Amino acid sequence: MKDILILGAGMSATTMIKYLAERGKENNWNIKVGDKDIEKAKSKFSNSLNLSFISIDVNNESEVETHISNSDIVISYVPAFMHPIVAKYCVKHKKHMVTASYVSKELREMEKDVISNGLIFLNELGVDPGIDHMSAMKIIDQIKHKEGTLLAFYSNTGGLIAPESDNNPWHYKFTWNPRNVVLAGQGGVARYRENGSIKYIPYQQLFKRTYRIKVLDYGEFDVYANRDSLIYEKLYGIEGIPTLFRGTLRRPPYCSAWDIFVQLGLTDNTYNVEGLEKLTYRDFINMYLPYHENLTVEEKICKLFNIKMDSEEMNLLKFTGIFEKKPINLKEATPAQILQNLLEQKWKLEPGDKDMIVMQHVFIYELNKKKKKITSSLVVIGKDEKDTAMAITVGMPTAFAVEMLMKGEFNEPGIHVPVTPNLYIPILEKLEKLGIKFIENEEDL
């Protein structure tokens, strides 16, 4: 009997847990799920599944250490900043570890100890990061194999609401951690390269500097820059590429309306708002607007941002309830937390709702003095509000990687991400069997 410990049973973990539980019966795996809210975690799964549950708080390190020491492999689906805590005890007790999150600086600093202990830490095994790496490397390696020269690479991904469940003017609902959505783009300047020149986009410009693309038959999407694109040069082995850009997808007019929240300062997470217990949402937004004797809150917004009362942006703002005289009902919160609290009421997945993952890569390369363009597109529709496209595309690459480890199909010690053929080929093949398949189109330029 092999013991798999899964830490965290949030929205993105459901499909992965179900898959491993089903495989556990035939492979003699004992699956233990640890979560702070054990009753909520239990409610997501059938009693027939091979699962046991433990209440665990990752901040309680002695508790975490005990459970890790009694496991063979640990899957960390806790918030990303907590992975180093899990990793520390995995190294101490010589346990393999798998996450869907970016490799942090703290994890990289453990690499020598990981290797010396013969351990395997697999990371970035979600959708973005994860499937984006694998699908990009598949084509990059193909271009290199035929001795083509890559001139430009664009990679854009979005977690959105499926057309059949798209019933609000933002064309958006929460399918993963709402906090990350509200804070998206903060914590550093976005950086990319275009025609050989490095470009920067500071946070206050991020949702203004967008461009529009079409994906298959799913219509138009706006793209805003996603963090630092240039770190992928070395990872993908494409150093010196003239154009390299990674972005996030949203349906228009999301970005132009969200930019208003950004410019007002409502996404700031660095201080608490005073007198919160007495405030309504209308009071809250008015705190960020200049005083005027006659103009209403709505009129001040229109004047400040040079938009009309019947504009798309105002329509979206009104939908959130930000202008309503409704008590906030929070004792202490930052502007970002107040905004998140409001949006969680409006952007919630309802029973039967389906979400959608959209990803598109564009490769421009030269071969035999001719320019060519490959467009590789993926759209995945969720089953319902529990088995979401987000949960499927984040969870299944993780599940397949764990399965490979458990069966000894990957045994190279170190900290890895899925950019090598021995990882991306088997995982992409298994994803295709689930219908998660890219549609590729190549054309001459």
C-alpha positions in Angstrom: 0.0 0.0 0.0 1.4 3.4 -1.1 0.2 6.6 0.7 -0.6 9.7 -1.2 -1.2 12.9 0.8 -3.2 15.7 -0.9 -3.0 19.0 0.9 -5.8 21.3 -0.2 -9.2 20.4 -1.7 -10.2 23.7 -3.3 -12.0 24.4 -6.6 -9.0 23.2 -8.7 -8.4 20.0 -6.9 -11.7 18.2 -7.3 -11.2 16.4 -10.6 -7.6 15.4 -9.7 -8.7 13.9 -6.4 -11.5 11.9 -8.0 -9.2 10.5 -10.7 -6.5 9.4 -8.2 -9.2 7.9 -5.9 -10.5 5.8 -8.8 -7.0 4.7 -9.8 -6.2 4.0 -6.1 -8.5 1.0 -6.0 -6.6 -0.8 -8.8 -3.1 0.3 -7.8 -3.3 -0.2 -4.0 -2.9 3.5 -3.3 -4.3 5.0 -0.1 -5.5 8.6 -0.8 -5.6 11.0 2.2 -7.1 14.5 1.7 -6.2 17.2 4.1 -8.0 20.5 4.2 -8.8 23.2 6.7 -12.6 22.8 6.0 -12.9 19.1 6.2 -16.8 19.0 6.0 -16.8 21.1 2.8 -14.1 18.9 1.3 -16.1 15.7 2.1 -19.2 17.1 0.5 -17.5 17.2 -2.9 -16.9 13.5 -3.1 -19.0 10.2 -3.2 -18.6 7.9 -0.2 -17.7 5.1 -2.6 -14.4 6.7 -3.5 -11.2 5.4 -1.9 -10.6 8.5 0.2 -9.9 9.4 3.8 -10.0 13.0 5.1 -8.1 14.9 7.8 -8.5 18.4 9.1 -5.3 20.2 8.7 -4.0 23.8 8.8 -0.7 24.2 6.9 0.2 27.0 9.4 0.4 24.3 12.0 3.8 23.0 11.0 4.1 20.1 13.5 0.8 18.8 12.2 1.9 19.1 8.6 5.2 17.4 9.4 3.5 14.4 11.0 1.2 13.7 8.0 4.0 14.2 5.5 6.3 11.8 7.4 3.6 9.1 7.1 3.1 9.5 3.3 5.0 8.4 0.2 4.2 11.3 -2.0 2.7 14.7 -1.3 0.5 16.8 -3.6 0.5 20.4 -2.5 -2.6 22.3 -3.6 -2.4 24.9 -0.8 -1.9 28.6 -1.6 1.4 29.0 -3.5 3.2 30.9 -0.7 2.7 27.9 1.6 4.5 25.4 -0.7 7.9 26.1 0.9 6.5 24.9 4.2 5.4 21.6 2.6 8.6 21.3 0.6 10.8 21.7 3.8 9.2 18.7 5.4 9.2 16.7 2.2 13.0 17.1 2.0 13.4 16.3 5.7 11.4 13.1 5.5 12.5 12.2 1.9 9.1 12.4 0.2 8.4 13.3 -3.4 6.2 16.4 -4.0 4.0 17.6 -6.8 2.3 21.0 -7.3 0.5 22.9 -10.0 2.2 26.2 -9.0 5.2 28.1 -10.3 8.6 27.1 -8.9 9.4 29.8 -6.3 12.7 31.1 -5.3 12.4 29.3 -2.0 11.9 26.0 -3.8 14.9 26.5 -6.1 17.1 27.1 -3.0 16.2 23.6 -1.9 17.2 21.9 -5.2 20.6 20.6 -4.0 18.9 18.9 -1.0 16.2 17.6 -3.2 18.8 16.0 -5.6 21.1 14.7 -2.8 18.1 12.9 -1.2 17.1 11.4 -4.5 13.8 13.2 -4.5 11.5 14.4 -7.4 9.7 17.6 -7.1 7.3 18.2 -10.1 5.9 21.7 -10.4 3.9 23.9 -12.8 1.5 21.0 -13.6 -1.7 22.9 -14.1 -3.2 24.7 -17.0 -1.1 28.0 -16.8 1.5 27.1 -15.8 1.4 23.5 -17.1 -0.5 22.7 -20.3 0.8 26.0 -21.7 4.4 24.7 -21.2 3.7 21.3 -22.6 1.8 22.4 -25.7 4.3 25.2 -26.5 7.4 22.9 -26.1 5.8 20.3 -28.4 5.7 22.8 -31.3 9.0 24.6 -30.4 10.8 21.2 -30.4 9.2 20.4 -33.8 10.3 23.7 -35.3 13.9 23.1 -33.9 13.9 19.5 -35.3 13.3 20.8 -38.8 15.9 23.5 -38.3 13.5 26.4 -38.4 14.3 29.7 -36.7 11.6 31.0 -34.3 11.0 34.7 -34.7 7.9 35.3 -32.5 6.0 33.4 -29.9 2.7 34.6 -28.3 0.9 32.5 -25.6 -2.4 33.6 -24.2 -4.7 31.8 -21.7 -7.9 32.6 -19.9 -10.3 31.0 -17.4 -13.7 32.2 -18.5 -17.4 31.4 -18.4 -18.8 29.1 -21.2 -21.1 30.7 -23.8 -24.1 28.7 -22.5 -23.6 30.1 -19.0 -22.6 33.6 -19.9 -25.4 35.7 -18.4 -23.7 38.8 -17.0 -22.2 41.8 -18.8 -18.7 41.1 -17.6 -18.8 37.7 -19.3 -16.9 36.4 -16.3 -17.4 34.3 -13.2 -15.0 33.0 -10.6 -13.6 29.6 -11.5 -10.5 29.8 -9.2 -9.3 31.8 -6.3 -11.1 35.1 -6.3 -8.3 36.8 -4.5 -5.9 36.1 -7.3 -8.4 37.6 -9.8 -8.8 40.8 -7.9 -5.0 41.2 -7.4 -4.0 40.1 -11.0 -1.1 42.1 -12.4 0.1 43.4 -9.1 3.5 42.7 -7.5 5.7 43.8 -10.4 5.8 45.3 -13.9 4.8 43.2 -16.9 7.7 42.7 -19.3 7.9 41.3 -22.8 9.9 41.7 -26.1 8.6 43.0 -29.4 10.7 43.1 -32.5 13.8 43.0 -30.5 12.9 45.8 -28.0 12.0 45.1 -24.4 8.7 46.6 -23.3 7.3 47.3 -19.8 3.8 47.8 -18.7 3.3 49.1 -15.1 0.2 47.9 -13.3 -1.7 51.2 -13.7 -1.4 50.7 -17.5 -2.0 47.0 -17.7 -5.7 46.9 -18.5 -5.3 49.8 -21.0 -2.6 48.2 -23.0 -4.6 45.3 -24.5 -5.1 43.9 -27.9 -7.8 41.7 -29.5 -7.6 38.2 -30.9 -10.1 35.6 -32.2 -10.0 32.0 -31.1 -11.6 29.3 -33.3 -15.3 29.8 -33.4 -15.6 31.3 -29.9 -15.3 35.0 -31.0 -13.1 37.8 -29.7 -11.0 38.1 -26.6 -8.9 41.0 -25.2 -5.4 40.2 -24.1 -3.5 41.9 -21.3 0.2 41.1 -20.5 0.9 38.4 -18.0 3.8 39.1 -15.7 7.4 38.6 -17.0 7.3 36.9 -20.4 11.1 37.0 -20.7 11.7 34.3 -18.0 10.4 31.8 -20.6 13.3 32.4 -22.9 15.7 30.1 -21.0 13.0 27.7 -19.9 11.8 27.1 -23.4 15.3 27.2 -24.9 14.5 30.2 -27.2 17.0 32.7 -26.0 17.3 35.8 -28.2 13.8 35.4 -29.9 12.8 38.8 -31.3 9.2 38.7 -30.0 8.0 36.9 -26.9 4.7 37.7 -25.2 2.5 35.9 -22.7 -1.0 37.2 -21.9 -4.3 36.7 -20.1 -7.6 36.5 -22.0 -10.8 38.3 -21.1 -14.0 38.9 -23.0 -14.5 42.6 -24.0 -15.3 44.9 -22.4 -14.0 43.4 -19.1 -10.6 45.1 -19.3 -11.8 48.6 -19.9 -14.3 48.4 -17.0 -11.7 46.7 -14.7 -9.3 49.5 -15.4 -11.7 51.9 -13.7 -11.4 49.9 -10.4 -7.6 49.9 -10.9 -7.3 53.6 -11.5 -9.6 54.4 -8.5 -7.4 52.3 -6.2 -10.1 49.7 -5.4 -7.7 46.8 -6.0 -5.2 48.0 -3.5 -4.4 45.4 -0.8 -1.9 47.3 1.3 -4.1 49.1 3.9 -7.4 48.8 5.7 -10.3 51.1 5.0 -11.4 53.2 8.0 -14.9 53.1 9.6 -15.8 50.1 7.6 -18.6 48.9 9.9 -20.7 52.0 9.0 -20.1 52.0 5.2 -22.2 50.9 2.3 -20.7 50.0 -1.1 -21.8 53.4 -2.4 -20.0 55.1 0.4 -16.9 53.0 -0.3 -16.6 54.0 -4.0 -17.4 57.6 -3.2 -14.4 57.7 -0.8 -12.2 57.4 -3.9 -14.0 60.2 -5.9 -13.5 64.0 -5.6 -16.1 66.0 -3.7 -18.8 67.7 -5.7 -21.8 69.7 -4.4 -24.2 68.6 -7.1 -22.9 65.5 -9.0 -24.0 62.0 -8.0 -21.5 59.2 -7.5 -22.3 57.9 -11.0 -21.9 61.3 -12.6 -18.5 61.8 -10.9 -17.4 58.4 -12.3 -18.5 59.4 -15.8 -16.8 62.8 -15.6 -13.5 61.4 -14.2 -13.2 58.7 -16.8 -14.8 60.5 -19.7 -17.5 57.9 -20.2 -21.3 58.2 -20.7 -23.9 57.0 -18.3 -25.2 54.4 -20.8 -21.6 53.2 -21.7 -20.6 49.6 -21.5 -18.2 50.4 -18.7 -21.0 52.0 -16.5 -23.3 49.1 -17.3 -20.6 46.7 -15.9 -20.0 48.8 -12.8 -23.7 49.0 -12.0 -24.0 45.3 -12.3 -21.5 44.7 -9.5 -23.7 46.6 -7.0 -20.9 49.1 -6.2 -23.3 52.0 -6.3 -25.9 50.3 -4.0 -26.6 51.6 -0.5 -25.9 48.1 0.9 -23.9 47.5 4.0 -20.5 46.0 3.4 -20.7 43.8 6.5 -16.9 43.4 7.0 -15.2 44.4 10.2 -11.8 45.0 8.8 -10.7 44.9 5.1 -8.5 46.4 2.4 -10.0 48.0 -0.7 -9.2 44.8 -2.6 -10.9 42.6 0.0 -14.0 44.8 -0.1 -14.2 44.6 -3.9 -13.6 40.8 -3.7 -16.4 40.5 -1.2 -18.8 42.3 -3.5 -17.8 40.4 -6.7 -18.1 37.0 -5.0 -21.8 37.6 -4.7 -22.1 38.7 -8.4 -19.6 36.4 -10.1 -20.4 33.1 -8.4 -20.9 29.9 -10.4 -24.5 28.9 -10.1 -25.7 25.3 -10.1 -25.3 23.9 -13.6 -23.0 26.7 -14.8 -20.2 25.7 -17.1 -16.9 27.4 -17.3 -14.4 27.5 -20.2 -10.6 27.4 -20.6 -9.2 29.2 -23.7 -5.6 28.9 -24.7 -3.9 30.0 -27.9 -0.3 29.9 -29.0 1.0 31.7 -32.1 4.5 30.7 -33.5 6.1 32.7 -36.4 9.2 31.0 -37.7 11.5 31.0 -40.8 12.3 27.8 -42.7 14.3 27.7 -46.0 14.0 31.5 -46.2 10.2 31.4 -46.0 8.1 32.7 -43.1 5.4 30.5 -41.6 2.8 30.8 -38.9 1.4 28.1 -36.6 -1.7 28.9 -34.6 -2.4 26.3 -31.9 -5.8 26.7 -30.0 -7.5 25.0 -27.2 -11.0 25.4 -25.8 -12.2 23.2 -22.9 -15.8 23.4 -21.5 -16.5 22.3 -18.0 -19.2 19.8 -17.0 -20.8 21.8 -14.3 -20.0 24.1 -11.4 -18.0 21.4 -9.6 -16.3 19.5 -12.4 -15.1 22.8 -14.0 -12.9 23.2 -17.0 -10.5 24.9 -14.6 -10.5 21.9 -12.2 -10.0 19.5 -15.2 -7.2 21.3 -16.9 -5.4 22.2 -13.6 -6.0 18.9 -11.9 -5.5 16.3 -14.6 -1.9 17.1 -15.5 -1.1 16.9 -11.8 -2.9 13.5 -11.6 -1.1 12.1 -14.6 2.3 13.2 -13.2 1.6 11.6 -9.9 0.5 8.4 -11.7 3.9 8.5 -13.5 5.8 8.9 -10.3 3.9 6.1 -8.5 4.5 3.7 -11.4 8.1 4.6 -11.7 7.7 6.1 -15.2 9.6 9.2 -14.3 12.6 8.8 -11.9 15.0 11.8 -12.4 15.8 13.5 -9.1 15.5 17.3 -9.0 13.0 20.1 -9.3 11.2 19.8 -12.7 8.6 21.6 -14.8 7.0 19.8 -17.8 9.2 21.2 -20.7 11.0 18.0 -21.6 9.6 15.3 -23.9 9.7 12.6 -21.2 7.1 14.6 -19.3 5.1 16.5 -21.8 4.6 13.7 -24.4 2.9 11.2 -22.1 0.8 13.9 -20.3 -0.4 15.5 -23.5 -1.3 12.1 -24.9 -3.4 11.3 -21.8 -5.1 14.7 -22.0 -6.0 14.1 -25.6 -7.9 11.0 -24.5 -10.0 13.3 -22.3 -10.8 15.5 -25.3 -8.2 18.2 -24.2 -6.7 18.6 -27.6 -5.1 21.5 -29.5 -6.3 22.5 -33.0 -3.3 23.5 -35.1 -3.3 25.5 -38.2 -0.2 26.3 -40.3 0.1 28.9 -43.0 2.7 30.7 -45.1 3.3 34.4 -44.5 
